[in-house]
């Protein structure tokens, strides 16, 4: 195997790891309410479309949208699974399943499930989101569900 083939294989592996890290960082940034971390994963012209939760047409619009989500749902727990990622040079597309447990200030505990449709680009050697759109499969209020232990117990509405 020649060096160019090995370099291309290594680039695909490193790209996949970088993209998977973006997916995990998104979940962690929302769950921890970490605006600095969230801002780092988007190109300036990126879009985020969360039907029923909001939409933003740039990184600068994503941040106020996230802050509004944090006020409405001060406890979030995202689980991302089954990423399917197709990489073509400096662009990539993929889907990832999501299951989320939120505590909405009006509805109380809510479970949300769906599929993220993502596009990524590598610019100046760095992979970031270009777009992320959520396809909602279901939103289920969990009336009467109250954790009895944990580091940040939910408060009943």
N, C-alpha and C positions, 0 to 999 in steps of 0.2 A: 504494500500500500504506500502510495507516495505522500509526501508532506502536505500537498494541497488538499487531498482527500481527508487526511487526519485533521488538518486545521478547520475544514468545513464541518466535520463531525463534532469537534470540540466546540466550535462556535454555536452549533445548534443546541448542544447540551447546556452550555452556559446561558444561552438565550432562554431556554425553557426554564432553567432554575431562576433566572431573573424575573421572568413573567410570573412564575408561581409565587415568588416572593412579593410581587406587586399585589396579587390576589390576597395573600395572607395579610399584607400590610393594610390593605383597605379594611378588612374585617377588624383588625386590631385597632386601627386609628378610630373607626366609628365606635367600637366597644369601649375604648379608653377615653373617648372624647378628646383626642389628641389632634388639634388643628394643625400643628406644625408637621406632624407625621403625614396627615392626610394630604396636605398641600404638596408634599414632595413627590407624590406618585402620578401627577397629572402634567401633561404638556399644557402650556398656557391656553391653547385653542381647543382643549378637550371638552367633551360634553358628558353629562351624567343625566340619565333619564330614569326616574323611579316613579312610574305611574301610580298615582294615589298618594305619593309622598313628596313629589316635586321634580323639577327639571332645571338644569343649568346649562348654559351654552359656552362657558369658559371656566377656567380654574378660579378666576376671581368671583364668579357666580356660585361655584360649588361650595365655597367656604361658608357664606351666609346661609345657604340651604342646609348644610350640615349642622350649623349652629341652631337653626330652627328645629331640626330633627332632634337634637340633643335636649332642647327645652321641652319638646313634646314627649320624647321618649328617653328619659334620663338613664335608663338601664337598657343596654343592648347586648345581645350575645349572638354573634354570627358563627355559623359553621359552614365552611365552604368545602365542597366535595366534587370528585369526579371531573377534574378539569380536562377538557379536550382542547388542545392548542395546536394550531397549524402555523408554522413559521415559514415565511418566504423572504429571505434576506433580512431587510430592516423593517419589515412589517409582519404582523401576526394577528390572527383572529382566534377566538375561542369561546367556549361556553363553560360555565361552572354552576353546579347546583348549589343552592343556598337554603339553609334552614335557619330561621332567626327567632329568637325569643326576645320580645320587647316588653317593657313596662310603659304603657302609654298613660299619660297623666289623666286622660279622660276615660279610657276604656279599661284600664288595668292591664293585667298580663295578656299578651297577644302572641300567637305563633304565626309566623309568616313563612311560606315556602315558595320557591320559584327558581328561575334560571336566569343567570346573568349572561348577556351577549356582549362580548368584549372585542375591542380592537386596540392594538398596541403598535407603537412605533419606537424604533431605536433612532434617536437623534443625538449627535455628538457623543456617540458611544453609550448612551444610557436609554434603557427601555422604560417607557411610561405609558399610562393609559392615553388613548386618543378618544375613545368613547366607551361608555358602559351603560347598557340598557337592561332593566330588570323586567322579566316576564313573570308576573304574579300568577302562581298556581292556586294558592289559597291564603286567606287571612282568617284566623280563628281566634275569637276572644276566649280566654281561659277563665271564665268566671269561677270564683271560689278557689282558684289555685293560688296558694300562698306558701312560699318556701319557709321552712322552720329553722334553717341554719344557713350560714354562709358569711362571706366577708362583707357583703353589701346586701342585707336582706331587703326585699321589696316592701314597700309600705302599701297597705290596702288603700284603694281610692276612697 
